[in-house]
Each structure stands twice: as C-alpha cells, then as structure tokens.
Amino acid sequence: MLKDITLGQYYRTESPLHRLDPRVKIVATFAFIISLFLVKNFIGYLIAGLFLLICIRLSNVPVRFIFRGMKAIFFLLILTMVFNLFLTPGIVVFSFWKLQITKEGIKLALMMGIRLVFLITGSSLMTLTTTPNNLTDGLEKLLGPLKKIRVPVHEISMMMSIALRFIPILMEETDKIMKAQMARCADFESGSVINRAKNLIPLLVPLFISAFRRANDLAMAMEARCYRGGDGRTKMKPLIYQKRDFIAYLCILLYVVMVVVIGRLPV
C-alpha cells in the first residue's frame, strides 16, 4: 500500500502540463481545491471532473498511475462516507436498529467522497508534473510580496518542497523496513488494534532514526556547499511567463467562474 502513494512523486515525461510555469500549476491547484468546497450540486462536480480529466490527459501521466494513490486513502474515504451517511439528519430512507440513512446523508456522503478523490488527484497531479526545484521557485515567486512584512518566504518554500520530496523517500524506506521485519516473522496485519499498535514500534523506531539521519545529512550537505537562500541569490533558470502560461491562466479563470456559478445553483 505504501508504494501506491503518488503525492510528492515526480513523473518524468514530456507534456503541455510539464512545460507550464510552476506558478500556473500551483495557482491552478489551489483554485481547483477551493472550487471543490464551493460546489453545492453534482453538476458542479461534473464540471470539476471534466476539468480534471482534461488536465490528466494533457499531463501524459498514465491514469492508472495517478489513481493508484487512491488505495492509500481508501479507508479514510470509506470512513468519511459512512459518517456522513449515518449522521446526517433529514428524510429517512432506510433505518436499522438505531441507525438511519437519510436522503440528505446519501447526497452528502457521495459529494464528500467525490470531493476527497478530486482533491487528492488534483494535488498529486501538481507534484507529478512539477520538479521539487521548480515547485520551490514557484512558491517563492508567488509568496514574494510577503517579504515586505519580513516573512521568510524562501525558507517556507524550501521547507514545503523538502517535505513533499521526502514523502516518497520515507514511504520507500518504510516499505523496506516492513519487509525486513516481516522476514523476521513480524506481523502487522493480524491481532487486535492494541497488538497491531505494539507491532508498529519495531517499525517506527528505525523509521524515525532514518528520517533524522537523512535530515542531518541534507543539512550538512547544504552547509558544506555554503547554501544561503533569500535576497541576493540568483537562479540558473529564472521563471519567465510564456504565452501558454497566460492561456492556462485564462482557462483556470473560465473554469472557476463556470464551476462557481453553475455549481452553486439550487437543484
């Protein structure tokens, strides 16, 4: 399951989405996420789904690879839908013992499930088509105005980029440690919840040690190269908007207007 997590990974290929400025992709991702919380009907989610499918098509990333990340959040997805299904008051459609399924609960459960799938897929698409270095540069450029109020923009961007980059590395390390522990007859899947939690201790201890070691090695490597971020630092590949980036911004604006206007209409 750990190897199925796609968030934070970069898929190397040639596509119109890969060639876009990272600032465009960051803005598009945030606009897409915000639009999902503004939608109030299924027509809006249909528009969001079509927009997401077009972006996936333009990315040239295999659909199976993108949606593979859904396996990692399957339990969270089901749990979210079940809670909304049984705990939403309204017109009762089906009742069993003290549990009731309402018409409003069914609608809300479906909408929450679709929203979570779209949210994870859209976020994964940004990291799959943007290198960590470009992501850092894009965030730093977008947050540039905050420098006037002494916000450490470069440091924040660097931390976010490193955190995203470490996700697949830590997942791979966790998978290796689990296989090594299972080869020594460790059991992570059977038994009660308390026993499973106890069995995770031999997994978490070496994982934390490995994470701290990697963080320390990274810090020492940056210090050895006299790395200093912030003002006065030049870029080998400065970000410059192209014609395609402005067209992408226009498409994002049209999508947001359409999904907000149509997605909030009473049905």
Backbone hydrogen bonds in HBPLUS format (Angstrom, degrees):
<---DONOR---> <-ACCEPTOR-->    atom                        ^
c    i                          cat <-CA-CA->   ^        H-A-AA   ^      H-
h    n   atom  resd res      DA  || num        DHA   H-A  angle D-A-AA Bond
n    s   type  num  typ     dist DA aas  dist angle  dist       angle   num
A0004-ASP N   A0001-MET O   3.02 MM   3  5.31 153.8  2.09 107.4 115.9     1
A0005-ILE N   A0002-LEU O   3.30 MM   3  5.83 171.6  2.31 115.4 117.6     2
A0009-GLN N   A0006-THR O   3.13 MM   3  5.55 166.3  2.15 132.3 134.1     3
A0011-TYR N   A0128-LEU O   2.87 MM 117  4.95 162.0  1.91 122.6 128.6     4
A0019-ARG N   A0015-SER O   3.23 MM   4  6.50 146.0  2.35 146.8 155.4     5
A0020-LEU N   A0017-LEU O   3.34 MM   3  5.37 154.0  2.42  99.3 106.7     6
A0024-VAL N   A0021-ASP O   2.96 MM   3  5.43 130.0  2.22 111.6 123.8     7
A0025-LYS N   A0021-ASP O   3.38 MM   4  6.86 154.5  2.45 149.4 156.1     8
A0026-ILE N   A0022-PRO O   2.94 MM   4  6.16 153.5  2.01 149.3 156.5     9
A0027-VAL N   A0023-ARG O   2.99 MM   4  6.11 167.4  2.01 147.7 151.3    10
A0028-ALA N   A0024-VAL O   2.85 MM   4  5.98 157.7  1.90 146.0 153.2    11
A0029-THR N   A0025-LYS O   2.94 MM   4  6.01 153.1  2.02 139.3 146.1    12
A0030-PHE N   A0026-ILE O   3.05 MM   4  6.32 167.3  2.07 152.7 155.3    13
A0031-ALA N   A0027-VAL O   2.86 MM   4  6.00 158.7  1.90 150.1 156.9    14
A0032-PHE N   A0028-ALA O   2.85 MM   4  5.96 152.4  1.92 143.4 151.1    15
A0033-ILE N   A0029-THR O   2.93 MM   4  6.17 159.4  1.97 150.4 155.7    16
A0034-ILE N   A0030-PHE O   2.95 MM   4  6.11 166.8  1.97 150.5 154.1    17
A0035-SER N   A0031-ALA O   2.94 MM   4  6.04 153.8  2.01 142.0 149.7    18
A0036-LEU N   A0032-PHE O   3.16 MM   4  6.41 141.4  2.32 141.0 150.1    19
A0036-LEU N   A0033-ILE O   3.19 MM   3  5.29 127.6  2.48  96.2 109.2    20
A0037-PHE N   A0034-ILE O   3.10 MM   3  5.41 134.7  2.31 103.8 115.3    21
A0038-LEU N   A0035-SER O   3.11 MM   3  5.02 146.3  2.23  96.5 106.8    22
A0039-VAL N   A0035-SER O   3.17 MM   4  6.33 130.8  2.43 146.3 156.6    23
A0040-LYS N   A0263-GLY O   2.72 MM 223  5.66 166.9  1.74 140.2 144.5    24
A0046-LEU N   A0042-PHE O   2.89 MM   4  6.12 140.6  2.05 139.7 150.7    25
A0047-ILE N   A0043-ILE O   3.02 MM   4  6.39 151.9  2.10 147.2 153.7    26
A0048-ALA N   A0044-GLY O   2.96 MM   4  6.24 159.4  2.00 146.6 152.6    27
A0049-GLY N   A0045-TYR O   2.81 MM   4  5.94 150.5  1.89 140.5 148.8    28
A0050-LEU N   A0046-LEU O   2.97 MM   4  6.22 154.2  2.04 145.6 151.8    29
A0051-PHE N   A0047-ILE O   2.96 MM   4  6.21 158.6  2.01 150.0 155.9    30
A0052-LEU N   A0048-ALA O   2.94 MM   4  6.14 153.7  2.01 144.8 152.0    31
A0053-LEU N   A0049-GLY O   2.90 MM   4  6.11 155.4  1.96 146.6 153.3    32
A0054-ILE N   A0050-LEU O   2.98 MM   4  6.19 153.8  2.05 146.4 152.9    33
A0055-CYS N   A0051-PHE O   3.10 MM   4  6.35 156.2  2.15 143.3 149.6    34
A0056-ILE N   A0052-LEU O   2.92 MM   4  6.19 154.3  1.98 148.3 155.6    35
A0057-ARG N   A0053-LEU O   2.90 MM   4  6.10 154.7  1.97 144.5 151.5    36
A0058-LEU N   A0054-ILE O   2.94 MM   4  6.20 153.1  2.02 147.0 154.1    37
A0059-SER N   A0055-CYS O   3.01 MM   4  6.14 129.0  2.28 138.4 151.5    38
A0059-SER N   A0056-ILE O   3.23 MM   3  5.10 134.7  2.44  92.0 104.3    39
A0065-PHE N   A0062-PRO O   3.03 MM   3  5.26 123.2  2.36 100.7 114.8    40
A0066-ILE N   A0062-PRO O   3.13 MM   4  6.53 153.2  2.20 151.4 158.8    41
A0067-PHE N   A0063-VAL O   3.01 MM   4  6.21 175.5  2.01 161.3 161.4    42
A0069-GLY N   A0066-ILE O   3.42 MM   3  6.26 163.6  2.45 116.6 119.2    43
A0070-MET N   A0067-PHE O   3.08 MM   3  5.46 160.5  2.12 108.5 114.6    44
A0071-LYS N   A0068-ARG O   3.26 MM   3  5.97 158.4  2.31 115.9 120.5    45
A0072-ALA N   A0069-GLY O   3.32 MM   3  5.73 139.6  2.49 105.3 113.9    46
A0073-ILE N   A0070-MET O   3.17 MM   3  5.41 138.3  2.36 102.2 112.9    47
A0074-PHE N   A0071-LYS O   3.42 MM   3  5.10 168.1  2.43  99.3 101.4    48
A0077-LEU N   A0073-ILE O   2.83 MM   4  6.02 153.7  1.90 153.6 161.7    49
A0078-ILE N   A0074-PHE O   2.96 MM   4  6.22 164.5  1.98 154.0 156.9    50
A0079-LEU N   A0075-PHE O   2.91 MM   4  6.06 164.0  1.93 150.9 155.9    51
A0080-THR N   A0076-LEU O   2.96 MM   4  6.05 159.8  2.01 144.9 150.0    52
A0081-MET N   A0077-LEU O   3.10 MM   4  6.31 161.2  2.13 148.2 153.1    53
A0082-VAL N   A0078-ILE O   2.90 MM   4  6.09 157.8  1.95 152.6 158.9    54
A0083-PHE N   A0079-LEU O   3.06 MM   4  6.21 166.1  2.08 151.8 154.8    55
A0084-ASN N   A0080-THR O   3.17 MM   4  6.34 164.0  2.20 147.0 151.3    56
A0085-LEU N   A0081-MET O   2.85 MM   4  5.90 141.5  2.00 140.2 151.7    57
A0086-PHE N   A0082-VAL O   3.06 MM   4  6.24 156.6  2.11 154.4 157.3    58
A0087-LEU N   A0083-PHE O   2.99 MM   4  5.73 144.4  2.12 145.1 153.7    59
A0103-LYS N   A0091-ILE O   2.80 MM  12  5.55 151.4  1.88 154.1 162.0    60
A0093-VAL N   A0101-ILE O   2.74 MM   8  5.70 170.1  1.75 155.6 159.0    61
A0094-PHE N   A0101-ILE O   3.18 MM   7  5.14 158.9  2.23 142.0 145.4    62
A0101-ILE N   A0094-PHE O   2.69 MM   7  5.14 172.5  1.69 169.9 170.5    63
A0096-PHE N   A0099-LEU O   2.81 MM   3  5.22 164.1  1.83 153.6 158.6    64
A0099-LEU N   A0096-PHE O   2.84 MM   3  5.22 155.3  1.90 139.7 138.5    65
A0106-ILE N   A0102-THR O   2.99 MM   4  6.32 154.1  2.06 150.6 155.6    66
A0107-LYS N   A0103-LYS O   3.20 MM   4  6.47 164.0  2.23 146.3 150.3    67
A0108-LEU N   A0104-GLU O   2.90 MM   4  6.06 163.1  1.92 147.3 152.5    68
A0109-ALA N   A0105-GLY O   2.85 MM   4  5.91 156.7  1.90 146.0 152.6    69
A0110-LEU N   A0106-ILE O   3.07 MM   4  6.23 162.6  2.10 148.2 152.3    70
A0111-MET N   A0107-LYS O   2.99 MM   4  6.19 160.8  2.03 148.2 154.0    71
A0112-MET N   A0108-LEU O   2.86 MM   4  5.99 158.5  1.90 148.4 154.3    72
A0113-GLY N   A0109-ALA O   2.96 MM   4  6.08 155.6  2.02 144.5 151.3    73
A0114-ILE N   A0110-LEU O   2.96 MM   4  6.16 166.1  1.98 151.7 155.1    74
A0115-ARG N   A0111-MET O   2.90 MM   4  6.00 157.5  1.95 143.9 151.0    75
A0116-LEU N   A0112-MET O   2.98 MM   4  6.13 157.8  2.03 145.5 150.7    76
A0117-VAL N   A0113-GLY O   3.07 MM   4  6.31 162.2  2.10 150.6 155.1    77
A0118-PHE N   A0114-ILE O   2.94 MM   4  6.11 168.2  1.96 154.7 158.0    78
A0119-LEU N   A0115-ARG O   2.88 MM   4  5.95 153.1  1.95 144.7 152.7    79
A0120-ILE N   A0116-LEU O   3.09 MM   4  6.23 169.5  2.10 150.9 152.4    80
A0121-THR N   A0117-VAL O   2.99 MM   4  6.07 163.1  2.02 149.0 154.6    81
A0122-GLY N   A0118-PHE O   2.84 MM   4  5.86 163.0  1.87 147.3 152.2    82
A0123-SER N   A0119-LEU O   3.06 MM   4  6.18 160.9  2.10 146.2 151.5    83
A0124-SER N   A0120-ILE O   2.91 MM   4  6.04 158.3  1.96 146.9 153.4    84
A0125-LEU N   A0121-THR O   2.95 MM   4  6.10 149.1  2.05 144.3 152.7    85
A0126-MET N   A0122-GLY O   3.33 MM   4  6.62 144.1  2.47 140.0 147.5    86
A0127-THR N   A0123-SER O   3.41 MM   4  6.82 161.3  2.45 149.8 152.7    87
A0128-LEU N   A0124-SER O   2.86 MM   4  5.99 149.6  1.95 151.2 160.9    88
A0129-THR N   A0125-LEU O   3.25 MM   4  6.25 134.7  2.47 135.9 144.2    89
A0135-LEU N   A0131-THR O   2.89 MM   4  6.11 153.4  1.97 153.7 162.3    90
A0136-THR N   A0132-PRO O   2.96 MM   4  6.17 152.5  2.03 144.6 151.2    91
A0137-ASP N   A0133-ASN O   3.00 MM   4  6.29 163.1  2.03 149.7 154.2    92
A0138-GLY N   A0134-ASN O   2.84 MM   4  5.96 158.9  1.88 147.3 153.5    93
A0139-LEU N   A0135-LEU O   2.99 MM   4  6.14 163.2  2.02 147.0 151.3    94
A0140-GLU N   A0136-THR O   2.97 MM   4  6.12 159.0  2.01 147.8 154.2    95
A0141-LYS N   A0137-ASP O   2.98 MM   4  6.17 155.7  2.04 147.0 153.2    96
A0142-LEU N   A0138-GLY O   2.98 MM   4  6.18 162.7  2.01 150.4 155.1    97
A0143-LEU N   A0139-LEU O   2.92 MM   4  6.03 155.1  1.99 149.2 155.6    98
A0144-GLY N   A0141-LYS O   3.23 MM   3  5.00 158.5  2.28  98.4 104.1    99
A0146-LEU N   A0143-LEU O   2.99 MM   3  5.71 150.1  2.08 123.0 131.3   100
A0147-LYS N   A0144-GLY O   2.98 MM   3  5.69 167.6  1.99 125.1 129.2   101
A0148-LYS N   A0145-PRO O   3.31 MM   3  6.03 158.9  2.35 115.6 119.7   102
A0149-ILE N   A0146-LEU O   3.14 MM   3  5.60 152.7  2.22 109.3 116.6   103
A0151-VAL N   A0146-LEU O   3.26 MM   5  5.61 157.9  2.31 140.3 140.7   104
A0150-ARG N   A0147-LYS O   2.97 MM   3  4.91 150.7  2.05 114.3 112.2   105
A0153-VAL N   A0151-VAL O   2.70 MM   2  5.57 124.1  2.01 118.7 101.6   106
A0156-ILE N   A0152-PRO O   3.05 MM   4  6.27 161.1  2.08 154.1 159.7   107
A0157-SER N   A0153-VAL O   2.95 MM   4  6.15 166.0  1.97 155.5 159.2   108
A0158-MET N   A0154-HIS O   2.91 MM   4  6.06 158.5  1.95 149.0 155.3   109
A0159-MET N   A0155-GLU O   2.94 MM   4  6.14 159.1  1.98 148.1 153.4   110
A0160-MET N   A0156-ILE O   3.02 MM   4  6.26 161.8  2.06 151.7 156.2   111
A0161-SER N   A0157-SER O   2.97 MM   4  6.14 158.0  2.02 147.7 153.9   112
A0162-ILE N   A0158-MET O   2.90 MM   4  6.08 164.6  1.92 152.5 156.7   113
A0163-ALA N   A0159-MET O   2.91 MM   4  6.03 156.9  1.96 145.5 152.4   114
A0164-LEU N   A0160-MET O   3.06 MM   4  6.26 160.0  2.10 146.0 150.6   115
A0165-ARG N   A0161-SER O   2.91 MM   4  6.13 154.6  1.98 146.7 154.5   116
A0166-PHE N   A0162-ILE O   2.88 MM   4  6.03 141.6  2.03 146.0 155.7   117
A0167-ILE N   A0164-LEU O   3.34 MM   3  5.43 146.2  2.46  98.0 107.1   118
A0170-LEU N   A0166-PHE O   2.81 MM   4  5.90 166.6  1.83 158.0 160.3   119
A0171-MET N   A0167-ILE O   2.98 MM   4  6.17 154.3  2.04 152.0 160.0   120
A0172-GLU N   A0168-PRO O   2.94 MM   4  6.09 156.2  2.00 143.4 149.2   121
A0173-GLU N   A0169-ILE O   2.95 MM   4  6.21 153.6  2.02 144.3 152.2   122
A0174-THR N   A0170-LEU O   2.81 MM   4  5.99 155.9  1.87 146.1 152.7   123
A0175-ASP N   A0171-MET O   2.98 MM   4  6.20 155.8  2.04 145.7 151.9   124
A0176-LYS N   A0172-GLU O   3.07 MM   4  6.33 155.0  2.13 145.3 151.5   125
A0177-ILE N   A0173-GLU O   2.99 MM   4  6.26 160.5  2.03 151.0 156.1   126
A0178-MET N   A0174-THR O   2.90 MM   4  6.09 160.1  1.94 151.3 156.9   127
A0179-LYS N   A0175-ASP O   3.03 MM   4  6.23 160.9  2.07 146.9 151.6   128
A0180-ALA N   A0176-LYS O   2.98 MM   4  6.20 153.8  2.05 144.7 152.4   129
A0181-GLN N   A0177-ILE O   2.87 MM   4  6.11 155.3  1.93 150.2 156.8   130
A0182-MET N   A0178-MET O   2.81 MM   4  5.99 156.1  1.87 149.8 157.0   131
A0183-ALA N   A0179-LYS O   2.96 MM   4  6.10 143.5  2.09 139.6 148.8   132
A0184-ARG N   A0181-GLN O   2.98 MM   3  5.07 140.0  2.14  97.0 109.3   133
A0186-ALA N   A0181-GLN O   2.94 MM   5  5.29 149.8  2.03 136.3 137.2   134
A0185-CYS N   A0182-MET O   2.97 MM   3  4.91 143.6  2.10 112.9 110.7   135
A0196-ARG N   A0192-SER O   2.94 MM   4  6.20 154.4  2.00 148.7 156.1   136
A0197-ALA N   A0193-VAL O   2.96 MM   4  6.19 154.3  2.02 145.2 152.1   137
A0198-LYS N   A0194-ILE O   2.97 MM   4  6.28 153.3  2.04 146.7 153.9   138
A0199-ASN N   A0195-ASN O   2.90 MM   4  6.13 149.3  1.99 143.5 152.3   139
A0200-LEU N   A0196-ARG O   3.15 MM   4  6.39 123.7  2.49 137.8 151.1   140
A0200-LEU N   A0197-ALA O   3.22 MM   3  5.24 143.7  2.36  96.1 106.4   141
A0201-ILE N   A0198-LYS O   3.20 MM   3  5.64 157.3  2.25 109.4 115.7   142
A0203-LEU N   A0200-LEU O   2.91 MM   3  5.04 137.3  2.09 101.6 115.0   143
A0204-LEU N   A0200-LEU O   2.82 MM   4  6.10 154.8  1.88 159.3 167.2   144
A0205-VAL N   A0201-ILE O   3.15 MM   4  6.12 173.9  2.15 160.3 160.6   145
A0207-LEU N   A0203-LEU O   3.31 MM   4  6.30 144.9  2.44 136.1 146.0   146
A0208-PHE N   A0204-LEU O   2.86 MM   4  6.04 160.5  1.89 157.3 160.3   147
A0209-ILE N   A0205-VAL O   3.08 MM   4  6.31 160.9  2.12 151.4 157.1   148
A0210-SER N   A0206-PRO O   2.90 MM   4  6.00 156.5  1.96 141.1 147.5   149
A0211-ALA N   A0207-LEU O   2.89 MM   4  6.11 154.4  1.95 145.6 153.0   150
A0212-PHE N   A0208-PHE O   2.93 MM   4  6.13 165.1  1.95 152.6 155.7   151
A0213-ARG N   A0209-ILE O   2.94 MM   4  6.09 150.9  2.03 142.9 151.6   152
A0214-ARG N   A0210-SER O   2.90 MM   4  6.12 159.8  1.94 148.8 153.9   153
A0215-ALA N   A0211-ALA O   2.94 MM   4  6.15 158.8  1.98 147.3 153.5   154
A0216-ASN N   A0212-PHE O   2.90 MM   4  6.04 155.5  1.96 143.8 150.5   155
A0217-ASP N   A0213-ARG O   2.88 MM   4  6.12 157.9  1.93 149.4 155.6   156
A0218-LEU N   A0214-ARG O   2.92 MM   4  6.12 155.8  1.98 147.9 154.4   157
A0219-ALA N   A0215-ALA O   2.97 MM   4  6.20 158.9  2.02 146.3 151.9   158
A0220-MET N   A0216-ASN O   2.95 MM   4  6.15 160.0  1.99 149.6 154.9   159
A0221-ALA N   A0217-ASP O   2.92 MM   4  6.07 152.4  2.00 144.0 151.8   160
A0222-MET N   A0218-LEU O   2.98 MM   4  6.22 155.5  2.04 148.3 154.5   161
A0223-GLU N   A0219-ALA O   2.99 MM   4  6.20 155.6  2.05 146.2 153.0   162
A0224-ALA N   A0220-MET O   2.85 MM   4  5.98 155.1  1.91 145.9 153.0   163
A0225-ARG N   A0221-ALA O   3.20 MM   4  6.35 136.4  2.40 136.3 146.1   164
A0227-TYR N   A0222-MET O   2.88 MM   5  5.24 166.7  1.90 162.2 160.3   165
A0226-CYS N   A0223-GLU O   2.96 MM   3  4.90 159.0  2.00 106.8 110.4   166
A0233-ARG N   A0230-GLY O   3.41 MM   3  6.14 158.4  2.46 136.2 137.9   167
A0245-ASP N   A0242-GLN O   3.08 MM   3  5.32 133.0  2.31 101.3 113.7   168
A0247-ILE N   A0243-LYS O   3.12 MM   4  6.45 154.6  2.19 149.7 157.2   169
A0248-ALA N   A0244-ARG O   2.95 MM   4  6.14 149.7  2.04 138.7 147.0   170
A0249-TYR N   A0245-ASP O   2.93 MM   4  6.24 153.5  2.00 145.0 151.9   171
A0250-LEU N   A0246-PHE O   3.01 MM   4  6.26 153.3  2.09 142.7 149.4   172
A0251-CYS N   A0247-ILE O   2.98 MM   4  6.31 152.6  2.05 146.5 153.9   173
A0252-ILE N   A0248-ALA O   2.92 MM   4  6.21 155.5  1.98 151.1 157.8   174
A0253-LEU N   A0249-TYR O   2.95 MM   4  6.21 158.7  2.00 148.8 154.3   175
A0254-LEU N   A0250-LEU O   2.96 MM   4  6.22 160.8  2.00 149.0 154.0   176
A0255-TYR N   A0251-CYS O   2.93 MM   4  6.12 156.2  1.99 145.8 152.6   177
A0256-VAL N   A0252-ILE O   2.92 MM   4  6.18 165.3  1.95 154.6 157.8   178
A0257-VAL N   A0253-LEU O   3.01 MM   4  6.20 168.9  2.03 153.5 156.4   179
A0258-MET N   A0254-LEU O   2.97 MM   4  6.07 162.8  2.00 146.8 152.1   180
A0259-VAL N   A0255-TYR O   2.85 MM   4  5.99 170.6  1.85 159.4 161.9   181
A0260-VAL N   A0256-VAL O   2.95 MM   4  5.93 155.0  2.01 147.2 153.9   182
A0261-VAL N   A0257-VAL O   2.99 MM   4  6.01 162.6  2.03 146.4 151.6   183
A0262-ILE N   A0258-MET O   2.89 MM   4  5.87 165.2  1.91 151.6 155.4   184
A0263-GLY N   A0259-VAL O   2.80 MM   4  5.00 135.1  2.00 116.6 131.1   185
A0265-LEU N   A0262-ILE O   3.27 MM   3  5.47 169.0  2.28 110.4 113.2   186
